Amino acid sequence: MKTMSDWNEQEEDLFCEALSRTDPAQRAAFLGQACAGKPVLRVRVEEMLAVHAEAEKFFARAELATHLRNGDI
């Protein structure tokens, strides 16, 4: 029987693999194959990818704001 730690590790591994695929079609195909028959796993990995994308946007805006404040731009 898989433990919660095993599931978390599997989610993290799939997240990293999916993140390395920048083309949305390739990412979707990868997740479709890797998560076949495991819809909950796919949803969890997709949620992690969405949170990652939002974090990237946040930090990009923060960096821009810092440059604007400092007169770098």
Steps between C-alpha positions, in 0.01 A plus 500: 500500500628847409557744781422872483872561461507274194210693343664835573825382344317375193313831467824694536677286239215541253483874570871541421470290185194694383665832581790412272254484210424859405279417203143468631416215260809304602426561866140384461608190310759419768246540779245294307744212474659532845168535680294255294236349724594734786282810459562623854876489443463700180284762671752538782793539259304749288420698817870508587580625149235773528636618835851503355385713205332748735813519716711574192265785403510638853879503517529649152269786606693545824828517309357755257366710788842494665669615181245776454547616860875501459483686170669213317238513226 
